[in-house]
Amino acid sequence: MNYDIIIIGAGLGGLTAGAKLAKEGKKVLLLEQHDRPGGCATTFHRKGFTLEAGLHEMDGPHAKDLKVKIFRDLGLSEKVTLVGVPEFYHFVNGRQDVVIPHNPEEAERRLVELFPYEEQGIKTYFYSLINARKIITETAGNPEKSLGEFLDEHMGNEDLKLILLGNLGYFHDDPYSISLNYYLVAQGSYYGGNASFIKGGSQNLSNALMSVIEKNEGTVKLNSLSTKIIFDENRPVGVSYESTTGKTKSISSDHATEIVVNASVPCLTSSLLPENQGKILSEKIQDLNIGASLLTVYFGFRKSLKEIGNRYYSTFVFDPSVTTQKDILHNNHAGFKTRSFTLVDYSQIDSALASEGKGVGAVCCIDYASEWDGLDRKSYLKKKADAAEIIIARCEKLIPGFSDIIEYVEVGTPLTVRRYTMNPAGAVYGFAQNPGKSTGYLSALPDNLHIASAWGKFGGGFSGSIYSGYMTALDILRKR
């Protein structure tokens, strides 16, 4: 069959692109290898609990948030409910215990009270966040700094730097190898005055986007694995795909004028493109690094953490052995007894993830597929169980009574992420956003082949993927 656009992958980038294009009258086919849309924006159900696969908080909505326009345009505001998150984060490391609010003026005031001799550095930090785009424009053409270099330049107190780096895992695993410009824009959006959770879980957003496609006569095929982009000479003209259900694999192909890829660029080069096209793109990305993955422990509680005394939505726990920002990368490779982690308590908001009186939570930390690859099944399961046991013991010290109220626990590793998203190394944020990272690889693609994912020019996370999908759709619509 012939379509205007075929989209490979139903992550947020592909869903957003598909929703906008279908709404504007384009004939859309969206192919997804999993049994549900969303990629990392999904939920799953266990013993009466709805467990959130990826979302802890999403920046916005606020006045400068492009997602406000996108949600309004696609009619999402009537389909999903955004619940405000009470604080940006709670940080503890054995020396400091600090709550950081989303309001930048209030956050600045609190930190100046704690570190009065660092007032100028703190003010410079927040000024840079709030004026990120202006600063990036003014410094265009200069060698790009890392976040770690910027903090060392403006501050001396290491605990202050660690507090500011509490949520570094939202973007990357090392302050000395993340682009300052990328960080300022991404972190600055969290300080826009608000952040949100999607009530009922991020699956609701993914389902809402899929419904927009289908309402506008687009087609979504789940359990359909794209195997090859079909070329006519040097131009993409269609996609071959196979069913991922049943014993017999049915193979199909459809054609389109434009192809949108909501999948990893390394996957594109290794399996989807013809050999000559894949080689060209591979050469363009050879100097780019794949980002880190995550380990997540999902919890269902017989009573809420709020009921046993927890007061914070998200708590970032740094081990006392992390004394400088130079220790962060090493710690992210350390054992789970000392590795920094984030505890999210969904009972602090009206999340609608658990029945009345019960609760859902998650512990998340930076992790790497290389630490799990090569294990046999028995060793893999034991390592997961050991990780859960260690993390539960650490949470018990943080919140007495934590272990007593656990009703369900499950561990997702980087291999889990890789299995369900097909991202190499289970990378959750696409390419690492290193200083000076180039997006020149995008120009190596034919002009009717587009990247709408965390692997594109906007980077990872919910917002980056949504922006990527929406801007890709606009690029296609602007074509004559």
C-alpha positions in Angstrom: 0.0 0.0 0.0 1.1 3.6 -0.6 1.3 6.2 2.2 2.5 9.8 2.5 4.6 8.9 5.5 5.8 5.7 7.1 7.1 6.0 10.7 9.4 3.4 12.1 8.9 3.2 15.9 6.1 4.4 18.2 8.2 6.1 20.9 7.2 9.7 21.7 9.1 11.1 18.7 7.3 8.8 16.2 4.0 9.2 17.9 4.2 13.0 18.0 5.3 13.2 14.3 2.5 10.8 13.3 -0.1 12.7 15.3 0.8 16.1 13.7 1.1 14.7 10.2 -2.2 12.8 10.4 -3.9 15.8 11.8 -2.7 17.8 8.8 -4.3 15.3 6.4 -1.3 13.1 5.6 -1.8 9.4 5.1 0.3 7.9 7.9 1.5 4.4 8.7 3.2 3.9 12.1 5.0 0.6 12.7 6.0 -0.6 16.2 7.7 -3.8 17.2 6.3 -3.9 20.8 2.7 -4.7 21.7 2.0 -1.1 22.9 3.1 2.4 21.9 5.4 4.6 23.9 9.0 3.2 24.0 10.2 4.4 27.4 6.9 6.2 27.8 5.0 3.2 28.9 3.5 1.5 32.0 3.0 -2.1 33.0 0.7 -3.8 35.5 1.7 -6.1 38.3 -0.6 -7.4 41.1 -2.9 -4.4 41.0 -0.1 -1.8 40.7 0.6 0.4 37.7 4.4 0.7 37.4 5.8 3.6 35.5 8.6 2.5 33.1 10.3 5.8 32.6 8.7 9.0 33.7 9.5 10.6 37.0 8.9 14.2 36.1 8.6 16.1 32.9 9.6 19.8 32.7 6.7 22.2 32.3 4.2 23.4 31.6 5.4 27.0 31.8 5.3 30.1 29.6 8.3 29.2 27.4 7.5 25.5 27.2 7.0 24.4 23.5 5.1 21.4 24.8 2.2 23.7 25.8 1.7 24.6 22.1 2.2 21.0 21.0 -0.3 19.7 23.5 -2.9 22.3 22.5 -2.3 21.7 18.7 -2.8 18.0 19.0 -5.7 18.1 21.5 -3.7 16.4 24.2 -4.7 18.7 27.0 -8.2 17.2 27.0 -6.8 13.6 26.9 -4.1 13.7 29.6 -3.9 15.3 33.1 -0.6 16.8 34.2 -0.1 16.7 38.0 2.3 19.2 39.4 5.4 17.8 41.2 5.9 19.4 44.7 9.6 20.1 44.6 12.4 19.7 42.1 14.3 17.3 44.3 15.5 16.4 47.8 19.3 15.8 48.0 21.2 13.9 50.7 24.8 12.7 50.9 25.5 12.3 54.6 26.8 15.8 54.9 24.0 17.8 53.3 20.2 17.5 53.4 18.6 20.0 51.0 15.3 20.5 49.2 15.7 22.2 45.8 12.5 23.9 44.6 11.5 24.5 41.0 11.4 28.2 41.5 14.9 29.5 40.5 14.8 32.6 42.8 13.8 30.4 45.8 16.4 27.8 44.9 19.1 30.5 44.7 18.1 32.0 48.0 18.3 28.6 49.8 21.7 27.8 48.4 23.1 31.2 49.3 21.9 30.7 52.9 23.8 27.4 53.0 26.9 28.6 51.2 27.1 32.4 51.7 30.8 32.5 50.5 29.6 31.0 47.1 26.9 33.7 46.5 28.5 35.0 43.2 28.9 31.5 41.8 25.4 30.5 42.7 24.0 33.6 41.1 26.1 33.0 37.9 24.8 29.4 37.8 21.1 30.4 37.9 21.6 33.4 35.6 23.1 31.0 33.1 20.2 28.6 33.4 17.5 31.2 33.0 19.3 32.9 30.1 20.7 29.8 28.5 19.7 30.6 24.9 21.1 34.1 25.1 24.4 32.9 26.5 24.7 30.1 23.8 24.1 32.7 21.1 26.7 35.1 22.6 29.3 32.3 22.9 28.7 30.7 19.5 32.0 29.8 17.8 33.9 29.5 21.0 35.2 26.1 22.2 32.4 24.5 24.2 32.9 23.9 27.9 31.7 20.9 29.9 29.4 21.4 32.9 32.1 20.2 35.3 34.5 22.9 34.0 31.9 25.6 34.4 31.2 24.6 38.0 34.9 24.5 38.9 35.3 27.9 37.3 32.6 29.5 39.4 32.5 27.6 42.7 34.9 26.1 45.2 32.7 24.1 47.6 32.3 20.6 46.4 29.1 19.8 48.3 27.5 22.8 46.6 28.5 21.4 43.2 27.2 17.9 44.2 23.8 19.4 45.2 23.5 21.2 41.9 24.4 17.9 40.2 21.8 15.9 42.1 19.7 15.2 39.0 22.6 14.8 36.6 21.4 11.3 35.8 18.4 12.9 34.0 20.9 13.7 31.2 24.3 12.0 31.5 26.7 10.1 33.8 29.7 12.5 34.1 29.7 16.3 34.6 33.1 16.6 32.8 31.8 15.1 29.6 28.4 16.7 29.2 28.0 19.8 27.1 27.4 22.9 29.2 25.1 24.3 26.5 22.9 21.2 26.4 22.7 21.1 30.2 21.8 24.8 30.5 18.8 24.4 28.2 17.6 21.2 29.6 18.1 22.0 33.3 16.9 25.6 32.7 13.5 24.2 31.6 13.1 22.4 34.9 13.6 25.7 36.6 10.9 27.3 34.5 8.7 27.2 37.5 7.0 23.9 37.3 7.3 20.2 36.5 4.7 17.5 36.0 3.8 13.8 36.1 1.2 12.4 33.7 -1.7 11.1 35.9 -2.0 7.4 35.5 1.4 7.1 33.9 3.1 8.0 30.7 1.3 5.3 28.8 -1.7 7.6 28.8 0.3 10.2 26.8 1.4 7.5 24.3 -2.1 6.2 24.0 -3.5 9.7 23.5 -1.0 10.4 20.7 -1.8 7.1 19.0 -5.5 8.0 19.2 -4.9 11.2 17.4 -3.2 9.3 14.5 -6.1 6.8 14.3 -8.8 9.5 14.7 -7.3 11.2 11.6 -7.4 8.0 9.6 -3.8 7.1 10.2 -2.8 3.4 10.7 -0.8 2.1 13.7 0.5 -1.5 13.4 1.8 -2.9 16.7 3.8 -6.1 16.9 5.4 -5.1 13.6 9.2 -5.0 13.4 10.7 -2.9 10.6 13.4 -4.9 9.0 14.5 -2.8 6.0 14.1 0.6 4.4 13.4 0.0 0.7 15.5 2.2 -1.6 15.1 3.0 -5.3 18.6 3.9 -6.3 19.6 6.4 -3.6 16.1 7.3 -2.4 14.0 5.6 0.3 10.6 4.6 -1.0 9.2 2.2 1.5 9.7 -0.2 4.5 9.6 -3.9 4.9 8.4 -5.3 8.2 7.4 -8.6 9.9 5.0 -9.6 12.5 6.5 -10.2 16.0 3.6 -12.4 17.1 2.7 -16.0 16.3 4.9 -18.9 15.2 4.9 -17.9 11.5 6.5 -14.5 10.7 4.4 -12.8 8.1 6.4 -10.3 6.0 4.9 -7.2 4.5 6.1 -4.0 2.8 4.5 -0.6 2.1 5.7 2.5 0.3 5.7 6.2 1.1 7.1 9.5 0.0 8.7 10.3 3.4 10.2 7.9 5.9 10.5 8.9 9.6 12.8 6.9 11.9 11.9 6.8 15.6 14.7 4.4 16.4 18.4 4.5 17.2 20.8 5.8 14.6 23.1 2.8 15.2 20.2 0.5 14.5 19.5 2.4 11.3 23.1 1.9 10.1 23.4 -1.7 11.1 20.1 -3.2 9.9 17.6 -0.8 8.3 19.7 0.9 5.6 21.2 -0.8 2.5 24.9 -1.5 2.9 26.2 1.5 1.0 23.9 4.0 2.8 24.7 2.4 6.2 28.4 2.8 5.6 28.0 6.5 4.8 26.1 7.1 8.0 28.4 4.9 10.1 31.3 7.0 9.1 29.5 10.2 10.2 28.7 8.9 13.7 32.0 7.1 14.4 33.2 9.8 16.8 29.9 10.0 18.7 29.4 8.1 22.0 26.4 6.2 23.0 24.9 7.4 26.3 24.4 5.5 29.5 21.5 3.3 30.5 19.6 2.9 33.8 18.8 0.2 36.4 15.3 0.6 37.9 13.8 -1.2 40.9 10.0 -1.0 40.8 8.0 -1.2 44.0 4.4 -1.8 44.9 3.7 -1.0 48.6 0.8 -2.3 50.8 0.7 1.2 52.2 2.1 4.5 50.9 5.6 5.7 51.7 4.0 9.0 52.7 2.1 7.1 55.4 5.3 5.9 57.0 6.9 9.3 57.1 8.5 10.0 53.7 8.0 13.7 52.8 9.6 14.0 49.3 8.6 13.1 45.8 12.1 12.5 44.5 15.2 12.0 46.7 18.7 11.9 45.2 21.0 9.9 47.4 24.8 10.3 46.9 27.1 8.1 48.9 29.4 9.9 51.3 32.4 8.6 49.4 31.4 11.0 46.5 33.2 14.0 47.8 33.9 15.9 44.5 32.2 16.0 41.2 35.2 14.1 39.8 34.0 11.1 41.8 30.6 10.9 40.1 31.6 8.9 37.0 33.6 6.4 39.1 30.7 6.0 41.5 28.3 5.3 38.6 30.4 2.2 37.9 30.6 1.2 41.6 28.7 -1.6 43.3 25.1 -1.0 44.3 26.1 -0.6 48.0 27.6 2.8 47.2 26.2 3.8 43.8 24.2 7.0 43.9 20.5 6.5 43.2 17.1 8.3 43.0 14.0 7.3 45.0 10.7 8.4 43.5 7.6 8.2 45.7 4.5 8.5 43.6 2.3 8.7 46.7 3.3 12.3 47.2 1.1 13.3 44.2 -2.2 12.2 42.8 -0.5 9.7 40.5 -3.4 7.2 40.1 -0.8 4.4 40.0 -2.1 2.4 43.0 -5.4 1.7 44.7 -6.6 3.6 47.7 -4.2 3.1 50.7 -1.4 1.5 48.6 1.6 3.1 46.9 4.0 2.8 44.1 7.7 3.9 44.0 10.9 3.3 42.1 14.6 3.5 42.6 16.7 4.4 39.6 20.4 4.7 39.0 22.9 5.0 36.1 23.9 1.6 34.8 25.5 0.0 31.8 24.7 -3.0 29.6 28.3 -4.0 29.7 27.9 -4.9 33.4 25.2 -7.4 32.6 26.1 -8.8 29.2 27.6 -12.3 29.2 25.8 -13.5 32.3 24.0 -16.8 32.1 20.3 -16.8 33.1 20.9 -18.0 36.7 23.7 -15.4 37.3 21.6 -12.7 35.7 18.6 -13.3 38.0 20.9 -13.6 41.0 22.5 -10.2 40.2 19.1 -8.6 39.9 18.0 -10.1 43.2 21.2 -9.0 44.9 20.8 -5.4 43.5 17.2 -5.3 44.8 18.2 -6.5 48.3 21.0 -4.0 48.6 18.8 -1.1 47.4 16.0 -2.1 49.7 18.4 -2.1 52.7 19.7 1.4 51.7 16.1 2.7 51.4 15.3 1.2 54.8 18.0 3.4 56.3 16.6 6.4 54.6 13.0 5.7 55.4 12.5 3.3 58.4 9.8 0.8 57.7 10.4 0.9 53.9 11.1 -2.9 53.7 8.1 -3.9 55.8 5.5 -2.4 53.4 6.9 -3.9 50.2 4.2 -6.0 48.4 5.9 -6.3 45.0 9.3 -5.7 43.6 10.8 -6.0 40.1 14.1 -5.1 38.6 14.7 -3.7 35.1 18.3 -3.6 33.9 20.0 -2.0 30.8 19.3 -5.3 29.1 15.6 -4.8 29.8 15.8 -1.4 28.2 17.6 -2.8 25.2 15.1 -5.6 24.8 12.0 -3.3 24.7 13.5 -0.2 22.9 16.1 -2.0 20.7 18.5 0.9 21.7 22.2 -0.2 21.7 23.6 -0.8 25.2 20.1 0.1 26.5 20.9 3.8 26.1 17.9 5.8 27.3 19.1 9.3 26.1 20.5 8.5 22.7 24.0 9.8 21.9 25.9 11.2 24.8 25.7 15.0 24.7 29.4 15.6 24.9 30.9 19.1 24.4 31.1 19.9 20.7 28.9 17.0 19.7 28.0 17.3 16.0 24.6 16.7 14.4 26.3 16.6 11.0 25.3 13.0 10.6 21.7 14.1 10.0 22.8 15.8 6.7 24.1 12.5 5.5 20.6 11.2 5.2 18.5 11.5 2.0 16.2 14.5 2.2 13.1 12.3 2.6 14.5 10.2 5.5 14.1 11.9 8.9 15.2 11.1 12.5 12.5 11.8 15.1 13.9 10.4 18.4 16.3 10.9 21.2 19.0 10.2 18.6 18.2 13.4 16.7 19.2 17.0 17.2 17.2 17.7 20.3 18.6 14.9 22.4 16.8 12.6 24.8 14.2 12.7 27.5 10.4 13.1 27.1 10.7 16.8 26.0 13.5 16.2 23.5 11.7 13.3 21.9 8.4 15.3 21.6 10.2 18.3 20.1 12.0 16.0 17.7 8.8 14.5 16.5 6.9 17.7 16.2 9.7 19.6 14.4 10.2 16.7 12.0 6.5 16.8 11.1 6.8 20.6 10.5 9.8 20.0 8.2 7.8 17.5 6.2 4.7 19.8 6.0 6.8 22.7 4.8 7.9 20.7 1.8 6.2 21.6 -1.5 
